[in-house]
Amino acid sequence: MSVLIYKKQDQVKGEFNNGEILENKPIGFSQDGGDLKPYSNLFYWADAWTPGKRSTIGLHPHQGFEICSFIIKGSIKHFDTNQNTWIELKEGDAQIIRSGNGISHAEEIMDNSEMFQIWFDPDISKTISKPSTYNDYKSESFPNTKKNNLSITTIKGNGSTFEMDSEGVEIFKISYDDGDHFENIDPEKIYSLFITKGSIVYENKNYEMGAFIKIENESNFNFKAIDRLQVFKVSSPKRPSYLTYFERFN
């Protein structure tokens, strides 16, 4: 049984352009030295933001992985060598680069904006020989379901047009009413949660915005939501049907 929680201050730190862009990495690269290593088909997760004015991460290459960007606040502009043009993505929008046999891209994070960049492993031994492809999705295209005490936006899952090759991945944004909540856990999945607003009380401890939670080998997750809690949630297979890049080379 395992619920691991990493507060914002305990995550790997990074920056670009002398601090114009700051990062917290719940799942960093091996050289970052963080406690949490890649698992399932999740390889990398960075929360990146501009504390002030816009700043650009210059053109750089990717291969094999699916590079997903989710706009948490404000907006970004994206350029890649397939589209060969700058495209603006706003709060709630999402983007996927299936990097295949190679693509280069650049990102400009606008004033006081924030995004998640998450790398998924779709079985690189196969995707490394495929042509790269790109899609972006507007926030209004994602289905939203309201229940008694929460609201769920499905980014990847039933009813969403978001397409990816990485198997068994579901992605949600969830807003909770204040109070107690009970969630059933599928024992064949790993759940990755990032608090984007408010806080969670779990086992009498309070975890605030920026905390990252990994849940596996549990039957349920009971917690209290405070201050209009919002969570970005990824579920992924406990054991993908293929050896991941991390397993092959670590």
N, C-alpha and C positions, 0 to 999 in steps of 0.2 A: 504494500500500500504506500502511495507516495503523492503528497502535495508539496511541491517545492515553490517557494515564493522569494523572488529577488526584488528588493526595493530599488528605487531609482538610483540611489547612491551606491548600491552594490554592483551595478552593471558596468561593463567596460565603457570607457569614455573615448570619444574620437572628435576630430575637428577638421575642417577644411578652411583654407584661405585665412590663416591666422585667427581663427575663432569666429569668422563671419558665418560659418555653418557649424553647429554643434551636433554631436551624436551621443546617444546611449544605445548600447548594443546588448540586448538580452542574449542573443546568440551571435558571437563574434567569430572572426577567423582564428585559426590555430595560433597565429603569431600575436593575437590580441591578449591571450593569456587569461581569458575569463573562465569562471567556474563551469558555466553551462556550455556543453559541446553539442554539435549537430545531432539530431535524433529524428527518427522516422524519415520522411523525405523533406524535412525542414533543415536547411543548411545554414541560413544566415538571416538575422532579423536586426534591422537598425531603425531607431527612431531618430529622425534628423529634423532640425529646425533652424530657422534664422532668428537670433535674438533681436535683430534690428533690421537693417536694410537687406535687400536681395543680394544673392551671391550665386556664382556658377561653379558647378563641378564640371570640368572640361571633358572633352571627348575621350572616351576610354572603351576598351573592348570587352566583350563577354562571349563565352562559348558554352554550349551544353545546357546550362541551367535555365530555368524559367525565372525571370527577374520581374517581380510584381511590385508596383508602387501604388499606395493607397493614400489619398490626400486627406489628412486629418483636420487641417486648418489652413485657411488662406488659399494659395494656389501655387502651382509650379509650371514651368515651361519645359518641354521635352524636345530634344532633337535626336534623331538617329539616322544612320546611313542607309536604311531602307526607305524611310519616308522623305528624307533629305529636306525637311522643313521643320520649323518650330511649332509645337502644338501646346496649347494651354489646357491644363487640367485644374479643376476647382474643387473646393471642399466636397467630399463625398464621392468624387470620381475615382476610378481605378484604371490601371494600365497593366498589361502583361507583355513582356518581350520573351518570346520563345527563341532563345539565342542560337540554338542549333549549331551550324557549322561556322558561325561568326557574325557579329554585328557590333558596331560601336555606337555609343550614345553619349549625350551630355544633358545635364539637368540644371535649370536655374530655379532655385527656391526663392520665391518672392518675399516681400517685406513681411516679417512677423508671421511666417507660414511654417507648417509642419507636415511631414509625411513619414509613412513607414515604407521601407524597402525590404522586401522579404524574398529570399532566394529559395526556390523549391527544386528538388532533384527529381527529374522525370525519367530516370535511368539514362544517364549520360552516355553509357556505352552504345546506346541507340540514337539518341538525339544529336550527338556530335556530328553525325553525317547528314542531318536533315537541313534544309534551307531554313533560315531564320524568318520568323513572322512576328507581327505586332498587332495588338488591338488595344483601344481604349474604350471605356464604358462610362457613360454619364450616370450620375447619382440617381436620376429619376428612372433609370432602366432597372434598378434593383427592386424586387418585390419586398413589401413591408407587411408584416403581420402583427396585429395587436392582440395581446391576451389580457387577462385580468390585471396583472401587475407588471407587465413588461411589454416592450416593443422590439421586434426582431427584423432587421434588414438583412436579407440573404444576398451576399455578394457572389459566393460560389456555392451552388446547391440547387435544390428543387425550385424550379421557376425562374432561375437566373440564366442569362445567356453567356455568362463568363465562361470561357473555354480554356482548359489547361490539360497538358499531358500527364502531369504528376497524379498518380492514382489516389483515389480515396480521400481527396481534400475537400473540406467544406469550410467556408469563411462567412462570418456573421458580424454585424454590429448590433449590440443589444443595449437597450436602455431599460433600467429597472426602477420601479417605484421604490421609495424608501421602505425598509422593513425586511423581514426574514424571507429567504428564498431557498428552495430545495431543487437541485438539478440531478437528474439521473445521469450516470456515466456509463458509456459503452465500454466494456472491458477490452475490446479489440481496437480501441482508439486511444490516442494521446491528445489531450486538450491543452492548447496554449492560449492564455488570456493576457491581455494588456489593458490596464485600467487607463482610460483616456479622460475620465472625468469622475469626480466624487471619490468614494473610498469603499473598501470591503472590510468588514469585521469577520475574521475567521479564527476560531478557537481563542476568542477573547483578545485577539491582537488586531490592530487597525493597520490597513495597508492602503496608502494613498495613491493618487494619480501618478502614473509612471511605473508602478509596480508590475512585474511580470510573473505569471503563475503557470506552472507546468503540472498537469494532473494525469496520472496513469495508475492502473491497478487499483482503482477505487470503484465502488458501486454507486456512490452519490457524493455531492459536494454541497454542503449546507453553509450558508453565510448570511450576513446582514448587509444590506445596501444602505449607504448613507450619502446624502448630498447629491441626489439625482445621478446615481451611478451609471456610467457608460463603459462598456467593455468591448474590445475588439477580440474576436474569438476565432481560432483556427482549430479544427479537428483533423487529424491525419492518422493513417494506419499505424498501429503498434508495430507491425512487421511488414514493410512493403514486400512485394513479390520478387524484388530484385536486390542485388547488392548495391548499396548507395556509394556515391563517390567517397564519402567519409569512411565508410567501412573498407573500401578497397585500398585506401592510401593511409589509413591510420591504424 
